[in-house]
């Protein structure tokens, strides 16, 4: 009876209160991961720690991805060495973090994140159960229990090429199922960001979220409101860089993390979820990520929030504001809203703003304006954004084609294109709408002129 009560209070799996959980040791023929599939840095870190007398394993997402036949983006290592002991083994390393102390080991161009096995107890939690500090260390078994999903609690030992599985992670992996370790509701209270990870991994890997893991998400989504904006931004970036960005956003809404719960999601997905521009932009990003091509975070954020800017821009144009002024004010409005709810770092927001502001210049194709526009450092990014708008039916594809030809043409061809644009007789939208002053201000100006 007492053991059962202890297991319930501590959220221990059956058996942990009275005996050690038996780990399943899976040999190479059954899992197929060879040590030469690890990065050279990950192999060196585990080898040197083992040679220094410590246990060391590649752990988490890298093991999961290798078993799925996917090349991991990075490798994490778990060990029984304390952060200080790891730091002493590796000269080029640094201990980081307060809430969770980890070690970054630099091996050539690669950085390996090394964590010490977490213990069964937690240092500090707040009133909702969220973990505020966690630097208690323990055994590999305790560490496995502290991890989020069963498929992320697999340990790979390069020395004998075995996989250690405490929570049937390999079985869930083969069933393509995402299962939370322990009681899901309590695990979400400990760290609300786990709800975002569940959705991201399910969309990225094509997994189904286990019913028991999925059900508490809707009722616990409000806990995300208390998370630091910078942390939510980091998780959103991981989601957007998953290679399944649009699917992740739709999944977040389906699971109840919209409408006042996750600010950026409110901004980018409407009730119908049929924003063609957003869909095209995110699919383009997904394709670049899958092809291992670089992605501009500023461009991506500009795509996400463009609908908000565009709607406000058009409203101001219809009210008679000039194009550039109207766009600048629309951008200021959207940025003000995002600053209140979501921490977008300046290094990204500057690029985002420049891409937006340059959209008003594509309407002008006269003389030196077109040449000066080409010299803008952000012209290419702005053009790619403009072409995306054309594909979504927001601007005339003939105009997109003209700018495509103009930037690729030689001097003589450019002059011909400018003549064609001039002969078309299209008005310059930058001049077409002028902001009208209120009647009382016009009258005051007239009276002033009369007195002079």
N, C-alpha and C positions, 0 to 999 in steps of 0.2 A: 504494500500500500504506500509506504513512504517513498520507495523507489519510483513508483508510478507518479506520485505527486511531484517529485523532483524533476522527472522527465518533462512533465507538463509545464512546470514553472520555467524551466530553463530552455524549453522548446527543443529537447534532445530527441533524436530519432530513437525508435524502439531498440532497446538493447544497450544504449550507451550508458545508462545509469547503472547497469549491473556488470557489463563486460565490454571490452573493446569491440568496436565495429570491425568486422572482418573485411579487409580490403581484397578486392579481386586483382590479382596480378596477371596481366594479359601479355603473352609473349609476341614477338615480332610477327610470326606467321598469321596471327589472328587480327592484328591491327594495321600492319603494313608500313609503319613509320620507321625509316632508317635514319641513323644519326647524320648521314651526309645530306639529309633534307633540311637540317637546321642551318641557320646562318653561322658563319665561322665565329662571329662574336658570341652568340649564344652557347656554342659548343665550348669555346675557350673559357667562358665564365663558369659554366657548370663543372668543367674539368678541373680548373684551378681551385674552386671551392672544395671539391671532393678530394683533391690532392692535399689540401690544407686540413683535412680531417672532418669536413662538414658534409651533411647531406645536401644535395642540390638537384633540382628538377626543373625542366621546362614545364610551364603550367598554363592552364586557362585556354584562351582563344587560339593560341598557336597550335596546341595539341588538337583541339576541336577541328580547326581548319585543315590541318594535315590529314586527319582521318577522313575528311570530306573531299580530299583531293584538291584543296585550294591552297595557294601559296600565301602564308601569313604575311601581313604588313609589318609586324614586329613580334618580338619574342620576349616573354617575361619569365623570370626565374624565381622559384621559391626555395628557401633554405632554412635550416635550423640555426644558422649563424645570425647573431644580432647585427643590427645596422653598423655598430662600431667595429665588429669583427670583419664584416664585409669590407668596410672602408679600409681596414688595415691590410687586407689581402690585395686590394686593387688601388694602386697609387692614383690613377686617373678616375676618381669617383667622388661623389658628394652625397651627403645625407640631406634629404629634403622633406618638407612637410612637418606639420605640427599635429594635426588630427590623426594622420596615418604617416608614420615615419618610414620612408623607403630609401633605397640607395640607387642612384643613377651611376652605372658603370660605363665609361666611355671606352669603346674598342674601335679604334680607327674612326670611320665615319658613322658608326652605329652606336646607339645608346641602349643598353640593356637595363630594364627596370628590375631590381632585385628586392623582394620582400621577405621578411622573416615570417615563419609560420605563425599565424594568429592563434591566440589562446581561446579557450571556451568562454572566458568572461570578458565583459566590456568595461572599459575604464569609466566612461561617463555618458549618460543619456539625458535628454531633456524631457519635458512633461508629456510630449507626444510619443516618446520612445525612440526618437531619432538619435543615432550615435553621434556624440560630439567629440569624443576622443577614443582612440583604440590603439594603444601601444602595448597591450599585454601579449606576450608570446607563449607559444605552446608547441604541440606536436603536429605532425603532418595530418593526422586524423582530425584533430580539432580545426586545423586550417581548412581542410576539405569541407567540414560542416559549416564554416563561416562564409564560404563562397556562395554566390547567388544562385546559379542554375547548375543542374547536374552535369550538363555538357561542358560547363566551364570549370568543373572540379576534377579534371583529369590531370595526372602527373606523368611526365615522360622522363625516364632515366636513360640518358644517352650511353651510360657505361655498359648496360646490358640490353638496351633497346626494349625495355618493358614499359607498359602503361599501367599505372596504379589507379584503380577506380573504387571509390568508397560508396558511391550513391547511384549505381546503375546508369552512369552517364553514357557508357558505350551503347547500352540497350536503347536509351532515349535518343541517342544520336542516330542510330540506325532506323528508329521509328520516326525520325524527323519531328521530334516533339520537344517543346521547351517546358521544363518542369522546375519549379522553385524548390530549393532545399529548405526544409523546415516549414513552418506555417507562413504562407504567403502574406497574409494581412500584417503579421508582426514584422516580417522582413521588409515590407514596404514602409512601415512606421520607422524602422531603423534607418532606412535610406530611401526616401521617396523617388529618387532618380532611377531606382531599379525598375519602376514602371515604364519609364522611357526606354530603358535598355531592353526590356522584354519585347516591346513593340519593335524596336530597331532590329534586334536579332531575328525575330520572327519574320520580318519583311525581308531582311538581307539574306537569310539562309533558306527562306521558303519553308519555315517550320510552322507547325500549329502550336499555339499556346495551350498548354494543358488547362482544362476547365477550372481546376482548383487554383491555378496560378492566375488565370484571367479574371475570374469573378470579382475579387476584391479591388481591382484597378479602378472601376467606375466610382466606388464608394470612398476610395482613398485618394483620388486624383487631386482633391483640394489641398493636400499636403504639399504639393508642388509650389503653391503660392508663397510658402515660407522659405523656399530655397533661395540662396543668393543668385541674383540675376546673372552674374558672371559664370556660375556653375551651370545654369540652365543653358546659357549661350554655348558653352563648351559641348554639352550634350547634344544640342541642336546641330552643331557643326558635325559631330560624329554621325548623326542621323542623315544629314544632307550629303555627307561624303561616303555613305554606305554603299553606293551603287544602286540603291533602290529608293531614292529620295521621295519621289511622288507617292510610291506605295506606302512608305513610312508615314507620310503626312496623313494620307487617307486612313491608315490604320489607327493613328493617334485619335482622330476624330471618332472613328467607329468605337473605340474603347472608352470614350467619354472624357478625353482630355482636351476639350474645346470649350468655347463660350465662357471666358473669364478665368479659366484654369491655367491655360498656357498662352500668354499674350501673343506671341508671334504666330501661333496657329490660328488665332482669331483673325489676324491680319491677312493671312494668305489663303485661307480656305473659306469659301462661302458655303451656304447651306446646300447648294446643289453640287459643289465640288467640281464644276465643269469649266474652270478657267483655262482656256486653250493656251494662252500665252505662258502661264505658269507651268502647265503640263509639258509644253514643248521645251521650255527652258530647263526644267529639271531632267527631262529625258536626255537632253544634250549633255548635261553635266554627268549623268549616269554613264553615258557612252564613253566620255572622256576618262572617267575613273576606271571603267572596266578595261579600257585600252592603255591604262597606266600613263595617261597624259596629265600634265599639270592643270589645275583648276584654280581660277581666281576667286577667292572668297568674296571680295568686293563685288565682282560681277554676279556671283550667285545671290548675294543679299539684295543687289539691285533688282534681280529677277523676282525674288520673293515679294518685295514690297512695292513693285511697280504699279500694281493695280490700284493701291491706295493713292499713290502719287498721281496717276493718270486721271482718276476720277475727280480729284480736287483740281487738277490742271484744267480739265475740260469745263468744270463748273465756273472757274474764274474767267476762262476765255469767253464763255457764253455771257458773262456779266460785263464784258467789254474790256477786260484787262489785256495788255500787250502780252505776246507769247512768252518772252523771256521773264518778265516780271511775274506773270501768272505761274509759270513753272517754278520759279524760285520760291514763291510763297507756298505752293503746294508741297514742295520738298521740306520747307521749314516746318510746316504743320505735321507731316508724317514723322520727321526726325524727332520733333518734340514729344509726340506720343510714344515713340519707341524708347526715348531716353528715360521716360517715366517708368516703363515696364520691363525694359530689356536692355542689357548692357552690351551694346555693339562697340567694340574697341575702335578707337580713332583710326588706326591703320587700315581698317576695312571701310569705315564710314566715309572717309575722304574719297576713296575710289568709287564707292557707290554713288556719292553725290555728284562727282564729276561726270560719270556715265549718264546720269539723269539730266544734268544741266545741258549737256551737249546735244540732247535729242532735239531741242528747238532749232538747232543750226542746220539740220538736214533739209529744211524747207527752203533755205537760201542758196541759190546756185548762180549768183551773179559775180562776175569778175574776180577781184582779188579775195573776196570773202571765201570762195571755195578753196583757193590755194592756201590761204591762212588756216583754214579748217584742217586741211591735210597735215599741217605741221603740228597740230595739237598732239601732245604725248599720249593722250587717251583716245585718239581718233579711232584706232583699230577696235578697241574694246567697245567704244560707242557705236561704231558701225555694226559690229556683230550683234549688239543689242537691238539696233534699229532693224537689222535684217530679221531678227526673231520677231519683232513687232509686225513686220510685213508678212511673215509666214502665218502669223496668228490673225491676219486680216485687219490689223489696226491701222496700218499705213499702206499706201499704194506701192505695189511691188515694182511698178515702173520706176518710181523714185529710188527704191532700193537698188534696182538694176543700174540706174544712171550713176549712182555713187560707186557702185562696184566697178563699173567701166572707168570712171574718172580716176580712181586711185591706181588703177593698173595701166592707164594709158601713158603714152609719151607726150611731149609738149604739144606737138601738132594736133594729136588726137584730142587732147584736153580742150584746146581752143575750139575745135569743132563741136565738142559736147556742150561747151558753154554757149555757142551760137544756137545749137538745137534747143537748149533750155530757154534762151532768150526769145527765140522764134515761136515757142509754144504759147507765149503770151500769158503764162500762169502768173498770177499776182504773188508777190513775196509775202507770205503769212506773217513774217516778222514786222512788216509795215502795215499789213491789212487792218489789224485791230489796234486802235490807240485808246489809251485809257482816258475817259472823259472826266473832267473835273466837275464836282457838284456845282449847281447853278449859283449858289451863294458865293462860291469862290471865284467863279467867272465874273460875277457882278462886281465883287470887290476889286478884282484885277482891273476891270474896265474903269471903275471910279478912280483908282490910283493913277491909271494912265491919263485920265482927263485932267487931274490936278497937276500932273507934271507939265 
